[in-house]
Structure formats: C-alpha cells, structure tokens
Amino acid sequence: MTEWFEEQLHPGVSQRLSMDRVLFRETTEHQDLVIFENRIFGRVLALDGVVQTTEGDEFIYHEMLSHVPILAHGAVLRVLIIGGGDGGMAREALKHPGIDEVTMVEIDPSVVELCRAHLPSISAGAFDNPRFKLVIADGAKFVEETDARWDVIIIDSTDPLGPGEVLFSERFYRGCKRCLTPGGILVTQNGVPYVQGAEVTNSHQRMSPHFSDVWFYVAPVPTYQGGHMAFGWATDQAAHRAATASVVSERFRRAGFDTRYYTPEVHVASFALPANILKLLA
C-alpha cells in the first residue's frame, strides 16, 4: 500500500504526495524531517509536515530568489544566505563569477548533512566550493552580532512557524539592514499570498521602517500551493528595482551561465503585482 505525505498548511486546504520511497525520517533537535521520492517531483524534503523543496521544481524558487537581487544590484561581491540548508540557493549564487564569497547561516546542521547525502543534485557541489562558507548558528542572532557586511542578503526560510517565525520579525529585518553594504538588497521568502496574505502585509509593514524601497515580486512554484509565491524586496537604492530588461540582459550575458526558469524579461515582469497582492500592501 502506498504511503502518502499530507501537508495541511492552510485551513481547509491540503496537498498529498505519494511517498514512493522513504529515504530518511528523523526528529531532530529543531524539527521533524523526512526525505522521500515522488514519481512526479523526484526527491522531496519536508520539515514539520511542510514541503520545503523538491528536485522537480526547486529551480524556479532558487533562481528567482538569487538571480533577481544579484543581477538587479549589478556589482555584488558578497552574499549572505539565512537558511537554505539544501544548498540550492548557494548553488545559484555561486554561478556568478564576480562573487567572492557566499556565506550560509543554517541553524540545523543535520539538514545540511542529510541534503548532502540524499539531495545532492540540489546543492550540486556548492558545499565544496572554495567561495562558500557555512556557519551553523541562529540566523536572527547572527545578523545582530556579526561585524561583516554583504551586498545581498537572501532569507531562504521556512514559513513563520516554529524556528522560522523570528525570521519574519521587524527586529530581524532591522538586523539584516545593519549587515548590508550601502545600496545592498534584502530578499525574503514570503509565502503564497492567496492563502498567506498576512505574511505579505506583515513583512511590508515590518520592513518599511528600515528601507526606503520595499516591494514584492512573484513566481509560480508548483508544490507551494495557492498560485504565485511572493518574494520580499527591500533596499535603499530604488534604482535597483527599476533596472531595465536590457541592463539586466547585459549583466546576465556577462555572468555566462544558463537557467531553467529565470530570464531578464521574467525578472522585470515579476515586479508587476496583480491587484489582489497590491491590496495586501495598502
């Protein structure tokens, strides 16, 4: 009999994926973790009953949360990732040859090791790249205490439940601001607005006191049910968001790598928000 993974993140809505083969299951110090194979999405990582990433569609999420801020900025040397234990965000950031260092702060070392073992296609060697630095620490405390600064900060977090809740607080956004270089960009995972509208509203309100340009951009990720996924955007350099497709295209061309979802045209269009999301910002 087929075992099913059922995710019920929202009241009245659930998602079921067949667990065609369970590769690993454990309750760690921080969360319940399971890795399994599904015939459509390949290998799936779930934490606390919520799908975090799948081999099948992870490229959309990771490409959009990394390349949009890096190419909008245009002169990134250092990137900080909070979360991202599967290594996909580091993989994409390291594709940019001009970046000197990518630092990833992950609270749970077991996530990194298990993804190395069971989801190696997602990190694709990123953990062994000499430009990569792993820090095992609480991300919220890290941004309040570190003396280092970064051009782009990427928050690749779980939803605001359990250990991920603090990563949606105003205090955390203030800490991120102090870690950015002048004109730096903060981007965040901000849920699916159709079913998680409060996440967008709250993040907009909590980031706005600390940044002059706060907005969101969107992309559809199939296993994140409910339509478009929102990514938070915050910077003090409004010109970054106004970068044209031709400018971004030239930067992308110079970077010299291929993508599966991201294009400069999608980059620009992703900032055009539908009316229902705009209402969440009012």
C-alpha positions as CSV (number, residue, x, y, z in Angstrom):
1,M,0.0,0.0,0.0
2,T,1.3,3.4,-1.0
3,E,2.2,5.8,1.9
4,W,1.1,9.4,1.5
5,F,2.6,12.6,2.8
6,E,-0.2,15.0,3.6
7,E,0.6,18.7,4.0
8,Q,-2.1,20.8,5.6
9,L,-0.5,24.2,5.9
10,H,-3.7,26.2,5.4
11,P,-7.2,25.6,6.9
12,G,-9.4,23.7,4.5
13,V,-6.6,23.0,2.0
14,S,-4.3,20.0,1.9
15,Q,-1.8,18.6,-0.5
16,R,-0.9,14.9,-0.8
17,L,2.2,13.5,-2.4
18,S,2.8,9.7,-2.7
19,M,5.8,8.6,-0.7
20,D,7.0,6.1,-3.3
21,R,10.2,5.5,-1.3
22,V,11.2,7.0,2.0
23,L,14.9,7.8,2.2
24,F,15.2,9.3,5.6
25,R,12.9,10.2,8.5
26,E,14.0,11.8,11.8
27,T,13.0,14.2,14.5
28,T,16.0,16.5,15.1
29,E,16.6,19.0,17.9
30,H,14.8,21.6,15.8
31,Q,12.2,19.9,13.6
32,D,10.7,16.8,12.1
33,L,12.4,16.0,8.9
34,V,11.6,13.5,6.1
35,I,13.1,12.9,2.7
36,F,11.2,10.8,0.2
37,E,10.8,10.1,-3.5
38,N,7.7,11.0,-5.5
39,R,7.2,9.9,-9.1
40,I,6.4,13.5,-10.3
41,F,8.6,15.7,-8.2
42,G,11.5,13.4,-7.6
43,R,13.1,13.7,-4.1
44,V,11.2,15.8,-1.6
45,L,12.4,17.4,1.6
46,A,9.7,18.2,4.2
47,L,10.1,19.8,7.6
48,D,7.4,19.8,10.3
49,G,4.9,18.5,7.8
50,V,5.5,21.1,5.2
51,V,7.2,20.6,1.8
52,Q,10.4,22.7,1.7
53,T,11.9,21.7,-1.7
54,T,11.6,19.1,-4.4
55,E,14.1,18.1,-7.1
56,G,11.3,18.7,-9.7
57,D,10.6,22.4,-9.2
58,E,13.2,23.8,-6.9
59,F,14.9,25.6,-9.8
60,I,12.1,28.2,-10.0
61,Y,12.4,29.2,-6.4
62,H,16.2,29.2,-6.2
63,E,16.8,31.0,-9.4
64,M,14.3,33.8,-8.7
65,L,15.3,34.4,-5.1
66,S,19.0,34.6,-6.0
67,H,19.4,36.0,-9.5
68,V,16.9,38.8,-9.2
69,P,18.7,40.7,-6.4
70,I,22.2,39.8,-7.7
71,L,21.6,41.0,-11.2
72,A,19.5,44.0,-10.1
73,H,22.4,45.1,-8.0
74,G,25.0,44.6,-10.7
75,A,28.1,44.7,-8.5
76,V,27.7,42.0,-5.9
77,L,30.8,40.7,-4.2
78,R,29.4,39.1,-1.1
79,V,26.1,37.2,-0.5
80,L,24.6,36.1,2.8
81,I,22.0,33.3,2.9
82,I,20.0,32.8,6.1
83,G,18.6,29.2,6.0
84,G,19.0,27.4,2.7
85,G,20.2,24.1,4.2
86,D,19.5,22.2,1.0
87,G,22.3,24.2,-0.8
88,G,20.2,25.2,-3.8
89,M,20.5,28.9,-3.1
90,A,24.2,28.7,-2.6
91,R,24.4,26.8,-5.9
92,E,22.7,29.5,-7.8
93,A,24.6,32.4,-6.1
94,L,27.9,30.8,-6.9
95,K,27.1,30.7,-10.6
96,H,28.0,34.4,-10.6
97,P,31.8,34.5,-11.3
98,G,32.1,38.0,-9.8
99,I,31.0,37.0,-6.4
100,D,33.9,36.5,-4.0
101,E,32.1,34.8,-1.1
102,V,28.7,33.2,-0.3
103,T,28.1,32.7,3.4
104,M,25.2,30.5,4.5
105,V,23.9,30.5,8.1
106,E,21.9,27.4,8.9
107,I,20.5,26.6,12.4
108,D,20.3,22.9,12.0
109,P,23.4,21.1,10.8
110,S,21.5,17.9,10.2
111,V,19.6,19.5,7.4
112,V,22.8,20.2,5.6
113,E,24.3,16.8,6.1
114,L,21.1,15.0,5.1
115,C,20.7,17.1,2.0
116,R,24.3,16.4,1.1
117,A,23.6,12.7,1.4
118,H,20.1,12.4,-0.1
119,L,19.5,15.5,-2.3
120,P,23.0,16.1,-3.8
121,S,21.5,17.3,-7.1
122,I,20.2,20.4,-5.3
123,S,23.5,21.7,-3.9
124,A,25.4,20.3,-7.0
125,G,28.8,20.7,-5.3
126,A,28.1,24.1,-3.7
127,F,29.1,23.0,-0.2
128,D,32.6,22.2,-1.5
129,N,33.1,25.4,-3.5
130,P,36.1,27.4,-2.1
131,R,34.0,30.6,-2.2
132,F,31.4,29.0,0.1
133,K,31.3,29.4,3.9
134,L,29.0,27.6,6.2
135,V,28.1,28.9,9.6
136,I,25.9,26.8,12.0
137,A,24.1,29.4,14.0
138,D,20.7,31.1,14.7
139,G,20.3,33.5,11.8
140,A,18.4,36.1,13.9
141,K,21.2,36.3,16.4
142,F,23.9,36.2,13.7
143,V,22.7,39.4,12.0
144,E,22.6,41.2,15.3
145,E,26.1,40.2,16.3
146,T,28.3,39.9,13.2
147,D,30.6,42.7,12.1
148,A,30.6,41.5,8.5
149,R,28.7,43.2,5.7
150,W,27.1,41.8,2.5
151,D,25.8,43.3,-0.8
152,V,22.8,40.9,-1.0
153,I,21.1,39.0,1.9
154,I,18.7,36.2,0.9
155,I,16.3,34.8,3.5
156,D,15.6,31.2,2.5
157,S,13.5,30.4,5.4
158,T,10.6,28.1,6.4
159,D,7.2,29.8,6.9
160,P,6.7,31.9,10.1
161,L,6.1,28.8,12.3
162,G,8.4,27.4,14.9
163,P,12.0,28.2,14.4
164,G,11.2,30.2,11.3
165,E,8.9,32.7,13.0
166,V,11.6,35.1,14.2
167,L,12.9,35.5,10.6
168,F,9.7,37.5,9.8
169,S,10.0,40.0,12.7
170,E,10.8,43.7,12.5
171,R,13.8,43.1,14.8
172,F,15.2,40.6,12.3
173,Y,14.8,42.9,9.4
174,R,16.5,45.7,11.3
175,G,19.4,43.3,11.9
176,C,19.6,42.5,8.2
177,K,19.7,46.2,7.4
178,R,22.8,46.7,9.6
179,C,24.5,43.9,7.7
180,L,24.0,45.3,4.3
181,T,26.5,47.5,2.4
182,P,25.2,50.9,1.2
183,G,22.7,50.1,-1.6
184,G,22.5,46.5,-0.6
185,I,19.4,44.4,-1.2
186,L,17.4,42.1,1.2
187,V,15.1,39.5,-0.4
188,T,12.9,37.1,1.5
189,Q,10.7,34.0,1.1
190,N,7.2,35.4,1.7
191,G,4.7,32.7,1.2
192,V,1.8,32.3,-1.2
193,P,-0.3,35.5,-1.0
194,Y,-3.6,33.9,-1.9
195,V,-3.6,31.7,1.2
196,Q,-0.9,33.5,3.2
197,G,-1.8,37.2,2.7
198,A,-0.9,38.2,6.2
199,E,2.7,37.3,5.5
200,V,3.0,39.9,2.8
201,T,1.1,42.5,4.8
202,N,3.2,42.0,7.9
203,S,6.5,41.9,6.1
204,H,5.7,45.0,4.2
205,Q,4.9,46.8,7.5
206,R,7.9,45.5,9.3
207,M,10.5,46.2,6.6
208,S,9.2,49.6,5.7
209,P,10.6,51.5,8.7
210,H,14.1,50.3,7.8
211,F,14.2,50.6,4.0
212,S,13.1,53.3,1.6
213,D,12.1,50.8,-1.2
214,V,10.0,47.9,0.0
215,W,8.2,45.8,-2.6
216,F,7.5,42.2,-3.6
217,Y,8.0,40.1,-6.8
218,V,6.4,36.8,-7.7
219,A,6.9,33.4,-9.4
220,P,4.8,30.2,-9.6
221,V,6.2,27.2,-7.7
222,P,4.0,24.1,-8.3
223,T,4.5,22.5,-4.9
224,Y,3.8,25.7,-3.0
225,Q,0.1,25.5,-3.4
226,G,-2.1,28.5,-4.0
227,G,-0.8,30.3,-7.0
228,H,2.0,32.9,-7.1
229,M,4.7,32.8,-4.5
230,A,5.8,36.2,-3.2
231,F,9.4,37.2,-2.5
232,G,10.0,40.2,-0.3
233,W,12.3,43.0,-1.6
234,A,13.9,45.8,0.5
235,T,16.7,48.2,-0.3
236,D,17.6,51.9,0.0
237,Q,18.5,52.1,-3.7
238,A,15.3,52.4,-5.7
239,A,17.2,52.2,-9.0
240,H,17.9,48.5,-8.4
241,R,14.2,47.6,-8.9
242,A,14.0,49.9,-11.9
243,A,16.7,48.1,-13.8
244,T,15.5,47.5,-17.4
245,A,15.5,44.2,-19.2
246,S,18.3,45.4,-21.5
247,V,20.5,46.3,-18.5
248,V,19.8,43.0,-16.7
249,S,20.3,41.1,-20.0
250,E,23.8,42.5,-20.4
251,R,24.7,41.6,-16.8
252,F,23.2,38.1,-17.3
253,R,25.2,37.7,-20.5
254,R,28.4,38.6,-18.8
255,A,27.7,36.2,-16.0
256,G,27.7,33.5,-18.6
257,F,25.5,30.7,-17.2
258,D,22.2,29.0,-18.2
259,T,19.0,29.0,-16.3
260,R,15.8,26.9,-16.4
261,Y,13.2,29.5,-15.4
262,Y,14.9,32.9,-14.9
263,T,15.2,35.3,-17.8
264,P,15.9,39.0,-17.7
265,E,12.3,39.6,-19.1
266,V,10.8,37.4,-16.3
267,H,13.0,39.4,-13.9
268,V,11.4,42.7,-14.8
269,A,7.9,41.3,-15.2
270,S,8.0,39.6,-11.8
271,F,7.7,43.0,-10.1
272,A,4.4,43.8,-11.7
273,L,2.0,42.7,-9.0
274,P,-1.7,41.6,-9.6
275,A,-4.4,43.6,-7.9
276,N,-5.1,41.1,-5.1
277,I,-1.4,41.3,-3.9
278,L,-1.4,45.1,-4.3
279,K,-4.3,45.3,-1.9
280,L,-2.3,43.5,0.7
281,L,0.2,46.4,0.7
282,A,-2.4,49.1,1.1
